[in-house]
């Protein structure tokens, strides 16, 4: 039996993208560029400044937690695969090879892998980045399989990093490890592709569930409209449905939410003290949505988290959890706002805006690009796989962060 790495490598080499696949690749490129340049003034920039391109771009692309997500694998696919492919001078096909492998590896690792505390973006990401960089470098299937094996030592990352700089940095490490592994394989480094099989079993994967059928990225990708953990996209969308005439944030006496336990897996902070922690807090996401209407970049700063109104609203959130579940969007998210006159507003949401089953509208996508790049949005939209790496270096290599695009917070 061929190894998992060899099987995936042969699939990647033979990949012939369909028009829908290429459309997804181009959309993923622009979305990843947008969230990366939006982080040009984030404090993590100084930490990532000396890292290789793939690591630096992936770290910045992930720190705002505004990048896309593959639901079945619970993995941020593009923020690993786009930087790795660009660093190796690859194209849309190389990206789709990497993204397809990452989605399939992550899906085969399963929800149990995630609930044990692994960060699937890193565990599935490092081998996938090796595939994308290997395709970009022109490796054959054997070379790509060896690259995957060489990336296995970096296939780690855990959820306790969430809410700290370590989360985005470990994503950067995964992307860089894949590029490094592909270059070593191209230089003739030997490795046993069966390494991936052994690792796969150790971290709880089910090789029999690997499915190479379907489009390049099975299930598509969820696009975030709010810069925080995907587990908060549905709560924010639900609360926004209840905002409107007669509802003032300070007047809400109680917020009762009901949701399956699985949907809260990455939400580690009930009372966050920093903007990064706020991205992983259900209570804060609800409070910030009530206070701000549309929680954007400024909602997830250290100062915003400390607002008295928001602190008061957090205390009014009551979370009623039902047991079980097998994903961030399992079941439905129910929210009830109880008002001073004794009335209540209620809604239930199954899919947040931007989910594959509820795609973002062209207006929503355009709004996200403008929020990230400001007046530079038209230039960002003009980028292609051939020009994107030059664009990122031009924007991010500026020593004066004040010269970054106007839309950057």
N, C-alpha and C positions, 0 to 999 in steps of 0.2 A: 504494500500500500504506500502511495506517495505521502510524504509528510504534509502537514497543514500548510507550511510555508511554501512548499513546492506547488501545491494545488492553487493557493492564492496567487502565487507568482505567475503561473501559467494563465490564470484567468486575467490577470492584469495585462500581460503582454498581448493577449488576444482581444482585449477590449476594443470594440468598435462602437463608439458612442452614437446614440440616436440623437435627432434634433432636440428632443426634450431634455436629454442628458446635458447637452451643450448649453442649453438655455439655463439649466440649474447651475452649471459651472460658472457662467458669466455673472449670474445674480449673486452667487456665493463670493465671487471675487470682489464685486463692488461692495457688498455688505461687510466683508472682512476689511477691506481698505478703509471704509468709513469708520468702523469702530476702532481701528488702529490709529488713524490720524486724530480721532477724537481724544485719544489718551496721551497726546503729545505733551500735555502739561501735568500729567499725573505724576505723583512722587515716585512711582515705580520706574519712571523713565531714567532717573539717575542711577538706579540699581542695575538696570538692564543695558546701560549705555555701552559697556565694554563687551557685551556678549556677541557671539556671531549673529549674522543677520537673521537666520531662522529663529533663534532663541529670542532675540530682541523683538522681532515683529510679532511673534506669538505671545510673548509676555504682555506687550502693549495691547495687542488685539483682544486679550482676555481679561485684563484688569478691570474694565468697566462692567464686565459680565453682560455685554450687549450683543455678543456674537451668537450665531445660529446653533441649533441643537438637533441631533438625530434622536427622535423619541424612543425608538425601539432599543437603542443601545445606551440611552442616557449619556451621550457623548457629544461634546462640542467639536464637530467634525472639521469645519472649515478653518477654524483658528489654528489647528495643527497642520492641516493639509495644504492650505494656501501658502503660508510662509515656507514650508519645507519645499514645495514645488518651485516657488519663485526663487528661493536661494539656490536651487539647482538649475535655474534657467529653463524650467518646464512650462508646459502649456495646459490647456483645458483637459486634454486627454490624460496627462499625468495626474492632474488633480482628481479627475473622476476615478482613476485607478486607485489612488490613495484613499479617497473618500469612500469608495465602494468596499475596499478591504476593511477600513475602520468601522464602517457601519455593520458589516457582517461579523467581524470579530467581536465587537461590542454586544451585538445581539446574541451571539452564541455564548458569551460570558454570562449574559442574563441579568435579570433584576436581583437575583440573590448575590451576585458579585458586587453590585452597587450597595445593597443593604448591609453587606459586611464591612463597608467603609472604604472600599476602593474608589478611586476617581477614574472612571472609565475613559475619560478624555486622555489620560496619560497611559493607562494600561493598554488600551487598544490603539492609542495614538502613536506611540513610538514605532511599533512594527509598520503601521500604515504610512507614516512619514518616510520610512525606508523604502516602501514600495513606490511612493510618488517620486522621491528623489531618484530611485533606481530607474524608473521609466524615463524620467527627464534626462538622465545620463546615458540612456541607450543600452542598459544592461539587458542581457537575455534572461529567461526565466530562472536559470541556475544561479546567475549572479544576483538577481533580486531575492531569491530564496536565501542566499547566504547573507545578504544585507539585512533581511528580516531577522535572521538568527543573531547577527551582530548587534541589533537594536534591542534584543530581549533584556539585557541587563538594565536598561533604562525604562522598562515597561512597568513603572510604579506610579505612585501618587495616591494620596489618601484624602478623605473628606475633612479630617481635622484641620487641614490647611485652609478651609473655607473661611472667609472673613479676614484673611491676612494676605500680605504680599506673596506668601509662599504659594498660594493657589495659582496665580498667574505665572509665577516663576517656574513651577513644576510643569506647567503646560509648555512653557518655552523650552525647558530641558528636553521634553519628549520630542518636540519638533526638531530640535538641533541634533538629538541622538539619531534620529532617522536619517538626516542628511549626512552626518558623520559616518554612519554605518554603510550607506550606499557608496560613499567615496572610498571607504576602506575596501569594500567588495570590488569596486572598479579597479583598485590598485592591486588586487590579487589576494586579499586576506582570506584565509580559509575559515570555514565555520560549518557546523553540522546543522542543516535545516531542521532536524528533529528536535533541536533545542526548543523551538516554539511549541511542539507537542508536549514536551515535559512541562514547560512553564504554564501552558494552557490548563493542564490538569491540576497543577499546584494552586492556581487561582480560581478553580471551580468551573472552568469552561466545559461545555459539552460539544466535542468535535462533531458528533453526529448531527447537530443542529445547524451546522454551517450550510447555508443555502446560497448557491451562486447564481440562481435564476433571477429573472426580473430586471428592472432598469439598473443603471450603474449604481445609484444610491437608492436602495429599496425603501419605500415609505416617504421619501423626500425629506426636506429639512424644515424645521420650524424657525421662523424669523421673529426675533424679539422686537417688541415695540417700546419696551421699558427697560432701562439699564440696570437690571438686577437679575438674581437667580431665576431660572425658568419656573421653579416651583411657585414663584410669586406672580407670574404673568396672569394666571387665572384669577387669583384673588383680586388683583388690581382691576382686571377687566370686569369682575362682578361688582365691585364697589362703585366703579365708574357708571355702571348701569343705573345705580340708585341715586346718583347725584342729580341735582336739578332744583327746580322751583321749590322753595320752602325748606330746603335742607342746608343748614349751616353747620360746619364741622363742630364748632363748640357746643352746639345744641344736642348733638347725638349723645344720649345717655348711656346706651349700651350697644355693643356690636357682638352679635352671636354668630359664629361661623360653625359649619358642620362639614367635615371632610374625612375621607379615609386616611388612615395613619400613613400609608405609603407616600402620600402626596407631600408630607412634611419632612421626608428623609433628610434633605440637605439644609433645612431651615434650623440652624443650630442656636440662634440667639433670640430669646424672647424679649430681652431688654438691651438692645445694642448700644454701644458707647462710641462707635466710630461709623463713618460712612460705609466702609467695607463690610462691617458686621451688619449694618442695616440692609444690605443687599440679600442677606440670608436670615431675615427676620420676618415672619408672617405678621406679627403684631405691628411692626414698624411699617411694612408695606401698606397695610390697611390704613393706619393712622396718617401716613404721608399722602395717600390718595385722597382721603377726606380733606386734608389741609391744603393740598396743592392742586387737586383736580386731575392733573396729568403729571405723575411723578417722573421728572426728567433728571438730567445730570445734577442740577442744584439740589434735588431732593436727597441725594445720597452723598452728601458731604458731612464731615464731622460736625460742623456747626448746625446743619439741618437736623441731625439726629437729636441734638440737645434742646430743641425748641420746646418751651413749656407746654404749648398746645398739643404738640405731638406726644409728649410724655404723658399728658393727661389722657389722651385718646388711647394710647397703648394699654393703660390700666383698665379701660372699659371694654377691651376685647376679651371675649370668652370663647375658647376653642373647644368644641365638642368633637372628639375624634371617634370614628368607628374603626374597628380593627381590620387589619389586612390590607389588601391591595397589591398591585404589581406594577406600579409605574406612577410617574408624576401627574398623569392626567387620568388616573383610574377614577371611576365613579363620577361624582359631580361635586362642585364646590357651592355650598349654600351659604348665603349671608343674609342677616336680618339687622336692620338699623332701627333701634327703638328710640322714639322721639318724645319730647317733654309732654305733648298732649295725649300720650298714651297710645298713639298710633305707631305703626311699624311699616317699614318698607322691606320687601323681601325679593330675592332673586336667586336663581340657580344657574350655574354656568358649567358646561361640560368641556367646551373648547375655548381657549383664549384667542383673541385676534392674533393672526400670524401663524397659527398652527397649520400643519399640512391640510387638515380638513376644514380649515377656515382661513384661507390664504390672505395675507396682507394685500390690501388694494394698492394700485399704482400710486394713489395719493399718499397712503401711509408709508410706502417705501420711499417715495420722494421726500416726505417730511422727515424721515429718519436720516436720509443723506444730508439734508439741510441742517438738521440739528447737530450732526457730527462735523460737518465741514463748512457751514456758513456760506459765505459768498463764493467759496472755492468749490461748492458742490458741482457746478457744471464741469469743471476740470476733472474732478474725481470721476464723474460719470463717463468721461471720455477715455478712461484708462482701459487698456487691454492686457492680456497675458504677456504681451511683448514689452509693454511700457511700465507695468505696475511696479517692478522692483526699482527702476530708476525714480519713479514718483515717490515711493516710500523713502528712499535714501535722501531725496531732495527735501522732503518735509521733515523727516525725523533727524537728519544730520545737522540741522541748524543748531548752532550753539545758543542762540537767543530764543527761548521758548515763547517769548512774547510775539515772535514773528510767525507763529503757527497760524493755521487758518482761523478766521474770525469766529467760527461757530464753536471752537473748542472751549469747554468750560474752564 
